[in-house]
Amino acid sequence: MINVLWFLSVPIHLTLEQFESWYLNTHTRIAKGMEGMRRYAINRALRRQPLFASREQPLTHRIAEVW
């Protein structure tokens, strides 16, 4: 079995709220339809982590695991 980890950051052109809406409503629905997928888990990263360059958002916002 293969386990893939995805580390996602908030794109510069989206607000945190827009990213969350897209991720939870669109992306997860599409990802759950992947052929052969056994498990799909998503997590939100901690707020206390290094910031990405001069942005206000952390480098990693969401972590997804697909088996």
Contacts in CASP RR format, 6 or more apart in sequence:
PFRMAT RR
TARGET T0000
AUTHOR 0000-0000-0000
METHOD contacts of the structure
MODEL  1
MINVLWFLSVPIHLTLEQFESWYLNTHTRIAKGMEGMRRYAINRALRRQP
LFASREQPLTHRIAEVW
1 38 0 8 1.000
1 67 0 8 1.000
2 67 0 8 1.000
3 65 0 8 1.000
3 66 0 8 1.000
3 67 0 8 1.000
4 65 0 8 1.000
4 66 0 8 1.000
4 67 0 8 1.000
5 63 0 8 1.000
5 64 0 8 1.000
5 65 0 8 1.000
6 62 0 8 1.000
6 63 0 8 1.000
6 64 0 8 1.000
6 65 0 8 1.000
6 66 0 8 1.000
7 60 0 8 1.000
7 62 0 8 1.000
7 63 0 8 1.000
8 23 0 8 1.000
8 60 0 8 1.000
8 61 0 8 1.000
8 62 0 8 1.000
8 63 0 8 1.000
8 64 0 8 1.000
9 52 0 8 1.000
9 57 0 8 1.000
9 58 0 8 1.000
9 59 0 8 1.000
9 60 0 8 1.000
9 61 0 8 1.000
10 16 0 8 1.000
10 19 0 8 1.000
10 57 0 8 1.000
10 61 0 8 1.000
11 19 0 8 1.000
12 55 0 8 1.000
14 22 0 8 1.000
16 57 0 8 1.000
16 61 0 8 1.000
19 61 0 8 1.000
23 42 0 8 1.000
23 62 0 8 1.000
28 40 0 8 1.000
28 42 0 8 1.000
31 37 0 8 1.000
31 40 0 8 1.000
31 64 0 8 1.000
31 66 0 8 1.000
32 40 0 8 1.000
34 40 0 8 1.000
34 66 0 8 1.000
37 66 0 8 1.000
37 67 0 8 1.000
38 67 0 8 1.000
39 65 0 8 1.000
39 66 0 8 1.000
39 67 0 8 1.000
40 64 0 8 1.000
40 65 0 8 1.000
40 66 0 8 1.000
40 67 0 8 1.000
41 64 0 8 1.000
41 65 0 8 1.000
42 62 0 8 1.000
42 63 0 8 1.000
42 64 0 8 1.000
42 65 0 8 1.000
43 62 0 8 1.000
43 63 0 8 1.000
43 64 0 8 1.000
44 61 0 8 1.000
44 62 0 8 1.000
44 63 0 8 1.000
45 58 0 8 1.000
45 60 0 8 1.000
45 61 0 8 1.000
45 62 0 8 1.000
45 63 0 8 1.000
47 58 0 8 1.000
49 58 0 8 1.000
49 59 0 8 1.000
49 60 0 8 1.000
50 58 0 8 1.000
50 59 0 8 1.000
51 57 0 8 1.000
51 58 0 8 1.000
51 59 0 8 1.000
52 58 0 8 1.000
52 59 0 8 1.000
END
